[in-house]
Amino acid sequence: MRKIILTAFFLLIFCLIPFETLLASDKKPCPCALYNRELFETTPQMKGEDVVELQYRLKQLGFYQGSCNGIYDKNTANAVRSFQKSRKQPVTGKVDHSTWAALGEGFERPANALPEKPQGNVNILVDLEKLTLTVREGERPFKEYPIAAGKPSTPSPIGEWKIIEKDYDWGGAFGARWMGLNVPWGNYGIHGTNRPWSIGNPVSAGCIRMFNEDVVEVFEWVNVGTRVKIHAPLIWLAGSCGRTLKKGLCGQDVVYIQLLLKEAGFNPFYCDGWYGSLTEFAVRSYQLHTGLPVTGQVDEKTRLHLEEMVGLFEQDY
């Protein structure tokens, strides 16, 4: 009897834990965390997108003449030493927090007093094509900011999300503030940066980067639960769906189908990447309306029919 009571107790506790808390515990770390490190000469040589960004900035400043190949080799280390010497820093050939900060000098935005806070239904629209983040009051733009977003190999998550956590001063590659999003297939967020020269380019590991001065401002205007829509032309997701989609799955391909259904007038719900009961219902409704087999699943036939229905490949992007 005692065993049954204990089992029931733990099941009750499990059911009371918010779903997003359980989901967060199973997520991979934010992809930007891979590049929040010191760089130095070692064997084997350090490689990565953070090295590419370093080389690009050193080349901008005239200290590096090689290719931006993402390898922290002797030429890169020598360029770092030359830069450190020019800034009267310890000449170590190691890129630490102080070197990243010096590399970003000249990109600081004026720290103005906070304008009047937006009112009403405050939400965020991120435009991956324009590389902008707009704070909105309902549908009305309040203030627009430049951003950096994911590169093609590590794209930012398109869809309709909400902020599920806020944090201060993570530092390093995360900059001054962090706002985490409820993307079900990874840990993505909006944050600052120690590489301000990257703003205006698609170079991140998937997160949305802002100038530190800007992210501090936005941070004060939003709450946990604030809606964030990350938008791009629908054609960008064409080809992302290579599997049969059914209830219980999640991914960018699920968002693609949800967006197609919304475009066709069959999905009044959030495009949140989860293939749940609401998405299954929308798929069944579409299949019933168009004479397709009513399975509640999206196979190639249903997907192609949806793409044709919305005229995906006929639209002018």
N, C-alpha and C positions, 0 to 999 in steps of 0.2 A: 504493500500500500504506500509506504514511504517513497519507494522508487517511482511510483505513478505520479505522486504529488510533485516530486522534484522535476520530473519530466514535463509535467504540465506547467510548472512555474517557469522553467527555462524557455518553453515554447511561447509563453505569454510575453516574457521579456523580449524575445526575438521579434515578436510581432509588433511590439511598441517602438522598436528602434526605427527611426526614419529610414525609408528605402535608400535615399541618397547617401546616408551615412554608411550603409552597408556597401553601396556601390563604390564610394570613395575609397574604402579600405582595400578594394580589389583593383583599383586603377594603377596604371603605371605612373611613375613620377613624371612631372612636367618635363617635356622634351628639352626645354631650355636648361634644365638642371645639368644636362650632359656637358654644357659649355660654360658652366659657372665654376671655372677652375683657373689655377695659375698655369702659365705656359713657360716652358723652359726646355733646354737641350737635354735629351736623354736617348737611350737606346732600349727598345726601338723608338723611332722618332714619333713625337706627338702629332696627331692628325685630327682634323675636324673643321667644322664650319666656323668655329671661333678663330681658328688660325687664318682661314680665308678672310674674315672680317678684319683681323689684325693686319694682314698683308695689304689689303685694300686701303686701309687708313694710312699705313706707313707710306704706301705709294702716293696717295693723295698729298702727303706732306713732303714728299721728295726724298725719303730716307730709304726706299726700297725700289729696286729696279727689276726684280725677278717676276715670275708668273705667280698669280694668286692660286697656288695649287693645294693649299690646305695642309702643307707639311712644314712643321717647325724645324727647319734645317739650319745649317750654319749661316747661310746668307740672311735668313730671317732674324736669327739671333743677333748677328752683327748690326742689322738695321735697327733692332731694338736698342742695342748699346749706343748707337749713334744718336738715336732719339733721346735716350735717357741723359746722355752727356749734354745735349743741347738744352735740356730742361733742368740741368743741375740736380738730377736725381742720382742715387747710387747706380753705378754702371754695372749691372749684374747680368744683363741679357735675359732676365726673368720678367715675365709680364704678370705683375700682381695688381692688387686693387689700386694702388697709387699710380701705376703706369697706365692702366685703363682710364683712370680719371684724367690724367694729363693728356692722353690721346683725344679725349672728348672736349678739351678746352676750346672755346670759341663757338660751341654749339648750344650753349645755355640760352634758354628763352627768358625774357624778362619776368621776374617774379612779381606779378601785379596782385593787388588786393583782389580777393574773390569777388566776382560780380554777384549781383543778386541771384539767389538760388532759384533754379527752375521750379515751377509749380505744377500741381496736378499729377497726371500719369507720367512720371519721369521714366524714360526708357532710352536705350542706346541702339543706334544703327551703325554697323560697321560695313563699309563698302569696300570690298576687296579689289574691285576694278579701279576705283579712284584713290584707294589707300587713304581713306578718311574714317574718322569716328565722329559721329554726331550725337550729342546729347539732345533729346527731344522732349517736348511737353506734348504728350499724345502723339499726333502726327506732325506737329509743328517743330521745325528745327530751332534749337535754342543756341547751341554753340558747336562749331566744327573744329576738329583737330587733325593734323597729319599723323600717320601711323606707319609702322613697318608691319608686314604680315608674313605668312608662311611662303616659302619658296615652293616651286612645283613638286619637288621630291618630298617635302614635308608641309603639305598645305594646311592652311587654317580651316577649322571645321565650319562649313557652311550650314546654317540652320537657325532655329529659334530657341535660344537658351535663356537661362536666368543665372544671376549671381548667387552662388551658394556659400561663398566665404570671402572675407575681407581681412587683409593683414598689412602690417606696417613694416617698412624698412627691411625687406629681405636682403637688400644689398646686392652687389655684384651684378650679374646679368639681369637680375630681376628689378633693379632700380629701387625707387622709393616706396612703391605701393604694389600690392597684388590683389586682384579680384578674380577669384576662381569661378569657372563656369561648369554647369552640369552636363558636360559632353559625356555620353555614356561609354565611349571607346577610348578615352584617354584623359589626361589631366591637362587642360588648357585654361588659359586665363588672359586677362588684360593686365599689363604691368609696365613699369618703367624700364630703364636700360642704362648700362654704362657704356653703350656704343651709340651715342646720339647721331653719329654720321649715317647710321643705317635707316633712320626715319625717312620715309618716302620711297622705300624699296621693298620688294618681296624677298626677304632674306632670312626670316626667322625660322625656328624649328616648329612653327605652327601657332604659337601664341601671338597676341596683338601687342606690339611694343608702342610705347608713347614716350615723348620727352618727360623726364621726371617732374618738371614743373606742371605739365599738363595732367599727368596721371594723379598727382596730388589734388588738383582741382576737381577732377571728375570723381575721385574717391569720396569727397565730402558730399557729393550730390546724390549718391546712389546708396541703396541698402541691400542687404541680403534679400533676394526675391525680385530685385529689379530685372526686367526683361532686357535681353541683348539679342538683337537679330544680326547675324553675320550673312551678308548678301553678296552674291556674285551672279553673273549671267548663268542661266540654267544650263546652257550648252557646255559650261565648264565641267559639269558632272556627267555628261554623256559618256558612256563607256565605263562608268564606275560600278555598274551593276552586272556582275558576271556569275551570279548564283541565284537559285530560286529563293525568294524571300518569304518567310512565314512567321507566324506569331512566336515571339521569344527572342528574335534576332535583333541586333542593333548594328549601326554603322552608317558611314556616309552614303552608302548605296540606299539605305532605308530613307534617309532624308531626301535623296533624289526622287524616289517613288512618291513620298509624301508631297513634295513640291509639284510633281507632275499631276497628282490627284487634285491638289489645290488649284492648279492652273486650269484643270478640266472641270472644276466646280464640284468636286466630290469629297473634299477634305477641309472641313471648317476648323480643324484642330491644329495644335502646334506641330511644326515640323521638327521634332525633337530627337530623331534618330532611333526611336524605340518602335519596334513592330509589335504593338500591343493590341488590345481588343478594339480600340477606336480605329486604328489603321486597318486592321482586318475587316472591320465593318465597312470602312470606306472602299476597300478593294472589292468586297462582295457586292456593294451597291453599284460600283462601276461595272463589274462583270455582268451583273444582272441587267443593267441598263443597256449594255452594248451587245448582249447576246453571247458573251464568252462563257466558258464553263465556270460555274460559280464555286470556286475552291477556297477563296479567301487568301490564296497565295499568289505571289507575282512570279510567274515563270517568264521565259523569253517572249512567248506569244503575247501575254498581257502587257509586258513592258513595251514591246514594239507598237502595240495598239495604242497605248497611252502616248508614246512619243509622236505617233502620227496624228492622234486626236488633237494635241495641243500645237501641232505644226512646228515641232522643235527645230527641225533642220531647215525650215522655211523662213524662220524669223531672222530679222536683220540685227545681228549683234555687233 
